Amino acid sequence: MPDRNRALFLDRDGVINRRIVGDYVRNVSQLELLPGAVDAIARLSNVFGRVIVVTNQQGIGKGLMSDSDVAKVHDYIIQKVHEAGGRVDKIYYCPSLASAGNPDRKPGIGMALRAKRDFPEIDFGRSLMVGDGLSDMQFAEKLGMSFIFIVDEDPVPDRAEFVCKSLADVPELLKRIGF
């Protein structure tokens, strides 16, 4: 039975789907789910009371895609996770440019605060963030969450708490460390 106070926060690009270097996933046809990611989310749905995706999507702010395009991508991800027997409770995204200073944009914690308003039972201190960037790690640190850094090739920051090569490796790591 999932612990209703624990939430799993996931970054999207580079964690759930392949990041398009120098561009954005603008529509479902460009979306490439990473191997094992959907199954990992399904497995983790049995551990965490809430599964939340938090993602910066400044391609909207640049006019390269619309909110509707992003909603279709997110609906597809939710559908694939559901088909695998899991769930994503909600996906929050920030469409603002990095230069806009929007508090929702990671490393700002606005998306987490919105999740807490929607799901007041979330205890950040008992929750986990999985991401592939420094802004994801800073987001987790500001909220007092544990953090797993997904890194395939790039150097890992010295202060990374835990490291995995992919989201597919996260359930086994959590089992090993007793999270």
C-alpha positions in Angstrom: 0.0 0.0 0.0 1.5 3.4 -1.0 2.4 5.8 1.8 0.0 8.7 1.2 2.3 11.3 2.6 5.2 10.4 0.3 5.3 11.9 -3.2 7.5 11.0 -6.1 8.4 14.1 -8.1 9.8 13.4 -11.5 11.4 15.7 -14.1 10.2 14.9 -17.6 12.9 15.4 -20.3 15.9 13.2 -19.7 14.1 11.2 -17.1 10.9 9.9 -18.6 11.6 10.7 -22.2 14.7 11.3 -24.3 15.8 14.9 -24.3 16.1 16.6 -27.7 19.4 18.4 -27.4 19.1 22.0 -28.5 15.3 21.6 -29.1 12.1 20.6 -27.4 9.6 17.7 -27.5 7.0 19.7 -29.4 4.4 16.9 -30.0 3.7 13.2 -29.4 5.5 12.2 -32.6 8.8 13.6 -31.2 8.3 11.9 -27.8 10.6 8.9 -27.2 9.9 7.3 -23.9 13.2 6.1 -22.3 13.6 2.3 -21.9 12.0 1.1 -18.7 10.7 4.5 -17.6 7.0 3.7 -17.9 7.4 0.4 -16.0 9.5 2.1 -13.3 6.8 4.7 -12.8 4.2 1.9 -12.6 6.3 0.1 -9.9 6.9 3.3 -8.0 3.2 4.0 -8.0 2.9 1.2 -5.5 5.3 2.9 -3.1 4.4 6.6 -3.3 1.0 8.1 -2.4 1.4 10.6 -5.2 3.3 10.6 -8.5 3.9 14.1 -9.8 5.8 15.3 -12.8 7.3 18.8 -12.7 8.8 20.1 -15.9 10.1 23.4 -17.3 8.7 23.9 -20.8 10.1 27.2 -22.0 9.5 26.1 -25.7 6.0 27.4 -25.1 7.4 30.8 -24.0 9.5 30.8 -27.1 6.4 30.2 -29.3 7.7 26.9 -30.5 4.7 24.9 -29.2 1.4 25.5 -27.5 -0.1 24.6 -24.1 -2.3 22.2 -26.1 0.7 20.5 -27.7 2.3 20.0 -24.3 -1.1 18.7 -22.9 -1.2 16.0 -25.6 2.3 14.9 -24.8 1.4 14.7 -21.1 -1.8 12.9 -21.8 0.2 10.3 -23.8 2.6 9.8 -21.0 -0.2 9.4 -18.4 -1.9 6.9 -20.7 1.2 4.8 -21.2 1.8 4.7 -17.4 -1.8 3.7 -16.8 -1.6 0.9 -19.4 1.5 -0.4 -17.5 -0.6 -0.5 -14.3 0.7 2.7 -12.7 -0.4 6.3 -12.4 0.7 9.9 -12.7 -1.5 12.0 -10.4 -0.7 15.3 -12.0 1.8 17.0 -14.3 2.8 20.6 -13.6 4.8 22.6 -16.1 6.2 26.1 -16.3 6.0 27.6 -19.8 8.0 30.7 -18.9 11.4 31.6 -20.3 14.4 31.1 -18.0 14.9 34.9 -18.0 11.3 35.6 -16.8 12.0 34.8 -13.1 8.8 32.8 -12.7 8.9 31.1 -9.3 7.2 28.0 -10.9 10.3 27.4 -13.0 12.8 25.0 -11.4 14.9 25.5 -9.4 12.0 27.6 -8.0 9.5 25.6 -6.0 6.3 27.0 -7.3 5.2 23.7 -9.0 5.8 21.8 -5.7 3.7 24.3 -3.8 0.9 23.9 -6.3 1.1 20.2 -5.8 0.9 20.6 -2.1 -2.2 22.8 -2.5 -3.8 20.1 -4.7 -2.6 17.2 -2.5 -2.2 18.6 1.1 -1.1 15.3 2.5 2.3 15.5 0.7 5.2 15.7 3.2 8.2 17.1 1.3 10.6 15.7 3.9 9.4 12.2 3.1 9.3 12.7 -0.6 11.7 12.1 -3.5 12.7 14.1 -6.6 14.2 12.3 -9.6 15.9 14.6 -12.1 18.8 15.0 -14.5 19.8 18.6 -14.0 21.2 20.9 -11.4 17.9 22.8 -11.2 16.2 19.6 -10.3 18.6 19.0 -7.5 18.3 22.6 -6.2 14.5 22.2 -6.3 14.7 19.1 -4.1 17.2 20.7 -1.7 15.0 23.8 -1.2 12.1 21.5 -0.2 14.1 19.1 2.0 13.4 16.2 -0.4 15.7 13.3 -1.1 17.1 13.4 -4.7 18.2 10.9 -7.2 20.3 12.3 -10.0 19.8 10.6 -13.4 23.1 10.8 -15.3 24.2 8.9 -18.3 27.4 10.7 -19.4 27.6 14.2 -17.8 29.6 14.7 -14.6 27.7 14.3 -11.4 27.7 17.2 -8.9 29.6 16.4 -5.8 26.6 16.9 -3.6 24.3 14.5 -5.5 22.8 12.2 -2.8 22.1 9.2 -5.1 22.9 8.5 -8.7 21.3 6.2 -11.3 21.8 5.8 -15.0 18.1 5.8 -15.7 14.6 5.9 -14.1 14.5 2.2 -14.7 17.2 1.7 -12.0 15.4 3.8 -9.3 13.0 1.1 -7.9 16.0 -1.2 -7.2 18.0 1.6 -5.6 15.1 2.5 -3.3 14.7 -1.1 -2.3 18.5 -1.4 -1.6 18.6 1.8 0.6 15.3 1.1 2.3 13.6 4.2 1.1 
